[in-house]
Amino acid sequence: MAARGAEVIRIDAIWLAAEPLDMRAGTDTALARVVKVFGAARPHHAYLFANKSGTRMKVLVYDGLGIWLAARRLNRGRFVWSDSGSTDTVALNTEQLQALVTGLPWKTLTADHAIAVL
């Protein structure tokens, strides 16, 4: 038997929305925003939203059967978010997601570990 635990939620793609979301939004409102911004909620995709101040984040995941909605709040600092003027959505890799949820700059991390933004 493998020592690794079973995966509860499989995530194949991670998407960040540039426009802020009201953190009072529940599952239905967040799902409506995903459909509006991304065109559809695709199975095994995670969709990230932040509030205006960048201190809170919500993640919506559609696992093919149901919707998961999680929230994260930083006690200090802000999440480093995308510039809303550049694009409406941004694809992230897992390393960028790990940096983002801990409040670290994620834009310099690319799939090939090249530094692309200063």
C-alpha positions as CSV (number, residue, x, y, z in Angstrom):
1,M,0.0,0.0,0.0
2,A,1.3,3.4,-0.9
3,A,2.3,5.8,1.8
4,R,0.7,8.7,0.0
5,G,-2.9,9.5,1.0
6,A,-5.8,9.6,-1.4
7,E,-6.4,12.8,-3.2
8,V,-9.6,14.4,-2.2
9,I,-9.8,17.0,-4.9
10,R,-8.0,16.6,-8.2
11,I,-7.0,19.9,-9.8
12,D,-5.7,19.9,-13.4
13,A,-5.7,23.7,-14.1
14,I,-5.6,26.8,-11.9
15,W,-7.1,30.1,-13.0
16,L,-6.8,33.5,-11.4
17,A,-9.4,36.2,-12.0
18,A,-8.1,39.7,-12.0
19,E,-11.3,41.5,-11.0
20,P,-12.1,41.4,-7.3
21,L,-15.0,39.4,-5.8
22,D,-17.1,40.4,-2.8
23,M,-16.1,37.9,-0.1
24,R,-19.7,37.7,1.1
25,A,-20.4,35.8,-2.1
26,G,-21.5,32.2,-1.6
27,T,-21.2,29.2,-3.8
28,D,-23.9,30.2,-6.3
29,T,-22.6,33.8,-6.7
30,A,-19.0,32.6,-7.1
31,L,-20.0,30.0,-9.6
32,A,-21.9,32.6,-11.6
33,R,-18.8,34.8,-11.6
34,V,-16.7,31.8,-12.9
35,V,-19.2,31.3,-15.7
36,K,-19.2,35.0,-16.6
37,V,-15.4,35.4,-16.5
38,F,-14.1,32.0,-17.7
39,G,-17.1,31.0,-19.9
40,A,-17.8,27.8,-17.9
41,A,-16.8,25.9,-14.8
42,R,-14.7,23.0,-16.1
43,P,-14.2,19.8,-14.2
44,H,-11.0,19.6,-12.1
45,H,-10.2,23.3,-12.5
46,A,-9.7,25.8,-9.7
47,Y,-10.8,29.4,-10.0
48,L,-9.3,32.0,-7.6
49,F,-10.7,35.4,-6.7
50,A,-9.5,38.1,-4.2
51,N,-11.3,40.9,-2.5
52,K,-10.5,44.6,-3.4
53,S,-8.0,45.0,-0.6
54,G,-6.2,41.7,-1.4
55,T,-6.4,40.3,2.1
56,R,-8.9,37.6,1.4
57,M,-9.1,34.9,-1.3
58,K,-11.8,32.5,-2.4
59,V,-11.2,29.3,-4.5
60,L,-13.9,27.5,-6.3
61,V,-13.3,24.0,-7.6
62,Y,-15.6,21.9,-9.7
63,D,-14.7,18.3,-9.2
64,G,-17.1,16.9,-11.9
65,L,-19.7,16.0,-9.3
66,G,-20.1,19.1,-7.1
67,I,-18.6,22.5,-6.2
68,W,-16.0,23.2,-3.5
69,L,-15.6,26.7,-2.2
70,A,-12.8,27.6,0.1
71,A,-11.6,30.9,1.7
72,R,-8.2,32.1,2.9
73,R,-7.4,35.2,4.8
74,L,-4.0,36.7,5.5
75,N,-3.6,38.2,9.0
76,R,-0.8,40.4,7.7
77,G,0.1,41.7,4.3
78,R,-1.8,41.2,1.0
79,F,-2.0,38.6,-1.7
80,V,0.1,39.5,-4.7
81,W,-2.6,39.6,-7.3
82,S,-2.7,40.1,-11.1
83,D,-3.0,43.6,-12.5
84,S,-6.6,44.0,-13.6
85,G,-5.6,46.2,-16.6
86,S,-3.4,43.5,-18.2
87,T,-5.9,40.6,-18.6
88,D,-9.1,39.3,-17.1
89,T,-7.7,35.8,-16.3
90,V,-4.3,34.2,-15.7
91,A,-3.3,30.5,-15.7
92,L,-1.1,29.5,-12.8
93,N,1.0,26.4,-12.1
94,T,1.2,24.7,-8.8
95,E,4.4,26.5,-7.7
96,Q,2.8,29.9,-8.5
97,L,-0.3,28.9,-6.5
98,Q,1.8,27.9,-3.5
99,A,3.5,31.3,-3.6
100,L,0.3,33.2,-4.0
101,V,-1.6,31.5,-1.1
102,T,1.3,32.3,1.2
103,G,1.4,36.0,0.2
104,L,4.7,35.7,-1.8
105,P,5.3,37.2,-5.3
106,W,4.3,34.5,-7.8
107,K,4.7,36.3,-11.1
108,T,8.5,35.5,-11.3
109,L,7.9,31.7,-11.1
110,T,7.4,30.1,-14.4
111,A,7.2,26.4,-15.5
112,D,10.8,26.4,-16.6
113,H,12.0,28.4,-13.5
114,A,13.0,31.3,-15.7
115,I,12.7,34.8,-14.3
116,A,10.4,36.7,-16.6
117,V,9.3,39.6,-14.5
118,L,11.3,41.9,-12.2
